[in-house]
Amino acid sequence: MTNDTFTDIAIRITSELSALNANMKNVLDKLADHEQRLDELERGSKEDWKTQLLMLLAKAVVIGGVSIAALVGAGGLLDKIIR
């Protein structure tokens, strides 16, 4: 083998390694983006205070309705027991 052959092989190896390096940089950038998205998902959704307030109001209405229904039903039952 001559020096030209070794030079050609070294140039090919160098070019292949630079292509792999560039590819790895792209993959690492994509992984960093995915990691950021996963962090946002794990920390919870970003709901504003208006959404949270509406959810609490809906819960309060449901709890109030169930409480009133239970009291009305219990009142009728207590009326029958007392009389």
Secondary structure, 3 states (H helix, E strand, C coil): CCHHHHHHHHHHHHHHHHHHHHHHHHHHHHHHHHHHHHHHHHHCCCCCHHHHHHHHHHHHHHHHHHHHHHHHHHHHHHHHHHC
